[in-house]
Amino acid sequence: MKNVFFLLIMLTALKSFSQDTIPTSRAKEFIGKEVWVRGTVASVKQATAENNVAYINVDKSFPDNVFTVVINTKYAQRLKLNLAAAKGKKILVKGKITVEKNNGQTPQIFNPTQIQIK
């Protein structure tokens, strides 16, 4: 009996530490949590002189976007991301999912802790 109880405790602990990769369609379920999100880059809005962040819309382009990665241009350069060539490529991104107060609907990750575009 002790072994079964111990096994249940260990499985529960392991499950709580594991991070699954989610599709963009489930991002709203994970607001406030750090997760891996996967999808396909639908469009990229490059930074401008007035706004030094780029917007990577995943799976659907703006204004129908379902998930956005917001990344500072200096951070993108440091990671050697070629955002101009990202459209249509697979993206895997890790970070805390938030919802911007102004738009209030589209989940996003700002300056992800990890990002891969292939």
Backbone torsions as a table, in degrees:
resi	resn	phi	psi	omega
1	MET	NA	-41.1	178.8
2	LYS	-62.5	-38.0	-179.9
3	ASN	-65.2	-40.2	178.9
4	VAL	-65.1	-44.6	179.1
5	PHE	-62.0	-44.7	178.5
6	PHE	-61.2	-42.9	179.1
7	LEU	-62.0	-41.8	177.6
8	LEU	-62.6	-43.0	178.5
9	ILE	-62.1	-45.2	-178.8
10	MET	-65.3	-41.3	178.6
11	LEU	-65.2	-39.4	177.6
12	THR	-64.4	-43.5	179.0
13	ALA	-64.5	-42.9	179.2
14	LEU	-62.2	-42.7	179.5
15	LYS	-62.3	-40.2	-177.9
16	SER	-69.3	-26.6	179.6
17	PHE	-89.0	-17.4	-178.5
18	SER	-76.9	143.9	178.8
19	GLN	-115.9	112.7	176.9
20	ASP	-82.4	155.2	173.3
21	THR	-92.1	129.4	-176.6
22	ILE	-112.7	153.4	172.4
23	PRO	-78.6	162.6	-179.4
24	THR	-60.6	-28.3	-178.8
25	SER	-64.5	-18.1	180.0
26	ARG	-104.2	3.2	-174.4
27	ALA	-58.0	-37.5	-178.4
28	LYS	-63.0	-23.7	178.8
29	GLU	-73.4	-15.0	-172.8
30	PHE	-118.3	22.3	178.9
31	ILE	-60.0	130.8	-178.5
32	GLY	90.6	-4.1	-178.4
33	LYS	-113.8	152.8	176.4
34	GLU	-92.6	120.9	-177.3
35	VAL	-143.3	169.7	169.5
36	TRP	-93.5	133.8	177.5
37	VAL	-123.6	136.6	179.8
38	ARG	-122.2	153.9	177.9
39	GLY	176.7	-162.4	178.7
40	THR	-123.0	134.0	179.7
41	VAL	-66.4	118.1	179.9
42	ALA	-91.3	-38.6	179.1
43	SER	-161.4	159.4	177.9
44	VAL	-133.3	127.6	172.6
45	LYS	-102.2	111.5	-176.9
46	GLN	-70.9	155.5	177.2
47	ALA	-66.8	156.0	176.9
48	THR	-120.7	177.1	178.0
49	ALA	-62.6	-34.2	-179.1
50	GLU	-82.3	-26.8	-175.1
51	ASN	-130.0	111.1	-173.4
52	ASN	-91.2	27.7	175.5
53	VAL	-121.2	148.8	175.4
54	ALA	-108.1	151.0	-180.0
55	TYR	-116.3	120.4	177.3
56	ILE	-105.4	109.0	178.4
57	ASN	-87.8	127.0	-173.9
58	VAL	-107.5	131.1	178.2
59	ASP	74.5	-33.8	175.7
60	LYS	-142.6	143.2	179.8
61	SER	-77.8	158.7	173.3
62	PHE	-62.9	137.0	11.8
63	PRO	-94.7	6.4	-179.1
64	ASP	-96.0	12.9	-175.0
65	ASN	-59.4	144.0	179.4
66	VAL	-108.2	-15.9	179.8
67	PHE	-159.7	139.0	-177.6
68	THR	-132.8	138.1	170.8
69	VAL	-103.3	122.2	179.2
70	VAL	-105.3	122.7	-174.2
71	ILE	-136.8	131.0	176.7
72	ASN	-65.6	138.8	-176.1
73	THR	-61.3	-37.9	178.6
74	LYS	-64.7	-38.6	177.7
75	TYR	-66.0	-43.1	178.3
76	ALA	-62.5	-40.3	178.2
77	GLN	-65.8	-40.7	179.4
78	ARG	-62.5	-34.8	178.0
79	LEU	-83.9	-2.9	-179.5
80	LYS	58.8	44.1	177.5
81	LEU	-87.3	131.2	175.9
82	ASN	-98.0	84.5	-175.6
83	LEU	-66.8	-28.5	-179.9
84	ALA	-63.9	-27.5	-178.4
85	ALA	-105.4	14.3	-173.0
86	ALA	-82.2	-23.7	-175.0
87	LYS	-56.5	130.7	179.1
88	GLY	87.7	-7.2	-178.9
89	LYS	-91.3	157.4	176.7
90	LYS	-74.2	143.4	178.8
91	ILE	-130.1	139.6	175.0
92	LEU	-131.1	122.4	-171.9
93	VAL	-137.0	141.4	178.5
94	LYS	-122.0	134.7	177.2
95	GLY	172.5	-178.7	179.4
96	LYS	-85.9	126.2	-180.0
97	ILE	-81.4	129.1	178.1
98	THR	-129.8	171.3	173.0
99	VAL	-126.3	124.1	-179.6
100	GLU	-65.7	136.6	-178.1
101	LYS	-61.6	-36.6	-176.6
102	ASN	-70.3	-39.8	-178.3
103	ASN	-96.7	-30.8	169.5
104	GLY	64.9	2.3	-176.3
105	GLN	-127.8	-38.6	-173.3
106	THR	-87.9	118.0	175.6
107	PRO	-64.7	147.8	-178.6
108	GLN	-149.2	161.8	169.7
109	ILE	-122.1	126.8	178.7
110	PHE	-100.9	128.7	-178.4
111	ASN	42.9	73.8	-176.0
112	PRO	-58.6	151.6	177.8
113	THR	-71.8	-29.1	175.9
114	GLN	-146.2	144.6	178.7
115	ILE	-151.2	137.7	175.1
116	GLN	-132.3	132.5	175.0
117	ILE	-126.7	118.2	-177.4
118	LYS	-134.6	NA	NA
